[in-house]
């Protein structure tokens, strides 16, 4: 394998690890936000978009 092929392979591997890390971070943050939202809704806090027609 030439030096160029090693460089390209290493660049792809680093990119793949960075993308996997970002995807993992986004999924973990999504789960945290969903837990936070469930906690707020359980406490009786509602979304503004969830208003009824009684206004």
OpenMM code with the backbone's topology and positions (N, CA, C; nanometers):
from openmm import Vec3, app, unit

residues = "UNK UNK UNK UNK UNK UNK UNK UNK UNK UNK UNK UNK UNK UNK UNK UNK UNK UNK UNK UNK UNK UNK UNK UNK UNK UNK UNK UNK UNK UNK UNK UNK UNK UNK UNK UNK UNK UNK UNK UNK UNK UNK UNK UNK UNK UNK UNK UNK UNK UNK UNK UNK UNK UNK UNK".split()
positions = [
    Vec3(0.0852, -0.1175, 0.0000),
    Vec3(0.0000, 0.0000, 0.0000),
    Vec3(0.0902, 0.1243, 0.0000),
    Vec3(0.0609, 0.2178, -0.0852),
    Vec3(0.1445, 0.3377, -0.0946),
    Vec3(0.1115, 0.4364, 0.0169),
    Vec3(0.1954, 0.5352, 0.0310),
    Vec3(0.1743, 0.6365, 0.1343),
    Vec3(0.0456, 0.7139, 0.1083),
    Vec3(0.0150, 0.7355, -0.0182),
    Vec3(-0.1081, 0.8069, -0.0531),
    Vec3(-0.2309, 0.7266, -0.0099),
    Vec3(-0.2305, 0.5982, -0.0342),
    Vec3(-0.3437, 0.5129, 0.0036),
    Vec3(-0.3595, 0.5076, 0.1552),
    Vec3(-0.2486, 0.5041, 0.2281),
    Vec3(-0.2558, 0.5059, 0.3740),
    Vec3(-0.3150, 0.6376, 0.4241),
    Vec3(-0.2742, 0.7485, 0.3632),
    Vec3(-0.3267, 0.8791, 0.4020),
    Vec3(-0.4784, 0.8864, 0.3772),
    Vec3(-0.5202, 0.8413, 0.2611),
    Vec3(-0.6626, 0.8454, 0.2267),
    Vec3(-0.7418, 0.7540, 0.3203),
    Vec3(-0.6908, 0.6353, 0.3478),
    Vec3(-0.7586, 0.5424, 0.4384),
    Vec3(-0.7690, 0.6018, 0.5786),
    Vec3(-0.6623, 0.6620, 0.6252),
    Vec3(-0.6636, 0.7241, 0.7580),
    Vec3(-0.7638, 0.8397, 0.7622),
    Vec3(-0.7699, 0.9188, 0.6572),
    Vec3(-0.8637, 1.0309, 0.6519),
    Vec3(-1.0078, 0.9797, 0.6567),
    Vec3(-1.0372, 0.8739, 0.5838),
    Vec3(-1.1716, 0.8161, 0.5864),
    Vec3(-1.2044, 0.7603, 0.7248),
    Vec3(-1.1097, 0.6949, 0.7879),
    Vec3(-1.1331, 0.6385, 0.9212),
    Vec3(-1.1583, 0.7483, 1.0243),
    Vec3(-1.0788, 0.8536, 1.0198),
    Vec3(-1.0997, 0.9648, 1.1127),
    Vec3(-1.2369, 1.0265, 1.0887),
    Vec3(-1.2728, 1.0476, 0.9633),
    Vec3(-1.4042, 1.1042, 0.9306),
    Vec3(-1.5164, 1.0142, 0.9797),
    Vec3(-1.5015, 0.8845, 0.9629),
    Vec3(-1.6044, 0.7904, 1.0083),
    Vec3(-1.6185, 0.7949, 1.1601),
    Vec3(-1.5072, 0.8025, 1.2330),
    Vec3(-1.5141, 0.8107, 1.3790),
    Vec3(-1.5790, 0.9412, 1.4246),
    Vec3(-1.5456, 1.0502, 1.3589),
    Vec3(-1.6048, 1.1795, 1.3948),
    Vec3(-1.7550, 1.1767, 1.3688),
    Vec3(-1.7956, 1.1258, 1.2530),
    Vec3(-1.9390, 1.1172, 1.2216),
    Vec3(-2.0117, 1.0258, 1.3194),
    Vec3(-1.9520, 0.9139, 1.3547),
    Vec3(-2.0141, 0.8226, 1.4514),
    Vec3(-2.0275, 0.8906, 1.5870),
    Vec3(-1.9261, 0.9669, 1.6263),
    Vec3(-1.9326, 1.0401, 1.7521),
    Vec3(-2.0430, 1.1454, 1.7509),
    Vec3(-2.0562, 1.2178, 1.6422),
    Vec3(-2.1614, 1.3185, 1.6310),
    Vec3(-2.3005, 1.2556, 1.6343),
    Vec3(-2.3158, 1.1449, 1.5648),
    Vec3(-2.4449, 1.0756, 1.5647),
    Vec3(-2.4777, 1.0264, 1.7052),
    Vec3(-2.3788, 0.9695, 1.7737),
    Vec3(-2.4012, 0.9243, 1.9111),
    Vec3(-2.4376, 1.0390, 2.0034),
    Vec3(-2.3699, 1.1517, 1.9882),
    Vec3(-2.3975, 1.2698, 2.0703),
    Vec3(-2.5391, 1.3214, 2.0453),
    Vec3(-2.5803, 1.3264, 1.9195),
    Vec3(-2.7150, 1.3727, 1.8849),
    Vec3(-2.8203, 1.2793, 1.9430),
    Vec3(-2.7992, 1.1486, 1.9328),
    Vec3(-2.8969, 1.0534, 1.9864),
    Vec3(-2.9058, 1.0615, 2.1390),
    Vec3(-2.7916, 1.0772, 2.2052),
    Vec3(-2.7922, 1.0901, 2.3510),
    Vec3(-2.8626, 1.2192, 2.3930),
    Vec3(-2.8391, 1.3276, 2.3209),
    Vec3(-2.9043, 1.4548, 2.3518),
    Vec3(-3.0545, 1.4452, 2.3270),
    Vec3(-3.0945, 1.3758, 2.2215),
    Vec3(-3.2374, 1.3585, 2.1937),
    Vec3(-3.3058, 1.2835, 2.3081),
    Vec3(-3.2426, 1.1767, 2.3552),
    Vec3(-3.3002, 1.1018, 2.4671),
    Vec3(-3.3114, 1.1883, 2.5915),
    Vec3(-3.2102, 1.2707, 2.6168),
    Vec3(-3.2140, 1.3595, 2.7332),
    Vec3(-3.3260, 1.4620, 2.7198),
    Vec3(-3.3435, 1.5186, 2.6007),
    Vec3(-3.4511, 1.6166, 2.5809),
    Vec3(-3.5888, 1.5507, 2.5941),
    Vec3(-3.6035, 1.4281, 2.5455),
    Vec3(-3.7312, 1.3581, 2.5587),
    Vec3(-3.7632, 1.3275, 2.7046),
    Vec3(-3.6611, 1.2888, 2.7828),
    Vec3(-3.6815, 1.2668, 2.9267),
    Vec3(-3.7208, 1.3961, 2.9963),
    Vec3(-3.6536, 1.5055, 2.9595),
    Vec3(-3.6841, 1.6356, 3.0181),
    Vec3(-3.8266, 1.6782, 2.9831),
    Vec3(-3.8673, 1.6579, 2.8603),
    Vec3(-4.0024, 1.6924, 2.8175),
    Vec3(-4.1062, 1.6087, 2.8905),
    Vec3(-4.0793, 1.4794, 2.9069),
    Vec3(-4.1727, 1.3929, 2.9795),
    Vec3(-4.1863, 1.4369, 3.1242),
    Vec3(-4.0745, 1.4780, 3.1852),
    Vec3(-4.0782, 1.5256, 3.3234),
    Vec3(-4.1620, 1.6533, 3.3344),
    Vec3(-4.1442, 1.7449, 3.2399),
    Vec3(-4.2215, 1.8693, 3.2412),
    Vec3(-4.3708, 1.8419, 3.2204),
    Vec3(-4.4029, 1.7530, 3.1281),
    Vec3(-4.5433, 1.7208, 3.1029),
    Vec3(-4.6056, 1.6498, 3.2222),
    Vec3(-4.5282, 1.5665, 3.2913),
    Vec3(-4.5794, 1.4987, 3.4107),
    Vec3(-4.6057, 1.5991, 3.5231),
    Vec3(-4.5289, 1.7098, 3.5235),
    Vec3(-4.5476, 1.8133, 3.6247),
    Vec3(-4.6634, 1.9069, 3.5896),
    Vec3(-4.7249, 1.8862, 3.4747),
    Vec3(-4.8394, 1.9680, 3.4354),
    Vec3(-4.8054, 2.0816, 3.3414),
    Vec3(-4.6806, 2.0953, 3.3041),
    Vec3(-4.6418, 2.1996, 3.2098),
    Vec3(-4.6800, 2.1541, 3.0698),
    Vec3(-4.7465, 2.2408, 2.9977),
    Vec3(-4.7899, 2.2058, 2.8613),
    Vec3(-4.7226, 2.2969, 2.7605),
    Vec3(-4.7217, 2.2529, 2.6371),
    Vec3(-4.6653, 2.3318, 2.5284),
    Vec3(-4.7643, 2.4409, 2.4881),
    Vec3(-4.7123, 2.5525, 2.4413),
    Vec3(-4.8004, 2.6595, 2.3945),
    Vec3(-4.8835, 2.6129, 2.2756),
    Vec3(-4.8285, 2.5263, 2.1937),
    Vec3(-4.9014, 2.4784, 2.0766),
    Vec3(-5.0105, 2.3793, 2.1145),
    Vec3(-5.0160, 2.3397, 2.2422),
    Vec3(-5.1140, 2.2411, 2.2900),
    Vec3(-5.2361, 2.3098, 2.3532),
    Vec3(-5.2554, 2.4377, 2.3244),
    Vec3(-5.3684, 2.5112, 2.3824),
    Vec3(-5.4993, 2.4584, 2.3259),
    Vec3(-5.6015, 2.4616, 2.4082),
    Vec3(-5.7340, 2.4185, 2.3642),
    Vec3(-5.8089, 2.5346, 2.3023),
    Vec3(-5.9257, 2.5099, 2.2506),
    Vec3(-6.0058, 2.6119, 2.1831),
    Vec3(-6.0872, 2.6946, 2.2820),
    Vec3(-6.0558, 2.6900, 2.4108),
    Vec3(-6.1330, 2.7631, 2.5119),
    Vec3(-6.0866, 2.9070, 2.5255),
    Vec3(-5.9882, 2.9505, 2.4468),
    Vec3(-5.9363, 3.0884, 2.4584),
    Vec3(-6.0326, 3.1898, 2.4050),
] * unit.nanometer
topology = app.Topology()
chain = topology.addChain("A")
for resn in residues:
    res = topology.addResidue(resn, chain)
    for name in ("N", "CA", "C"):
        topology.addAtom(name, app.Element.getBySymbol(name[0]), res)
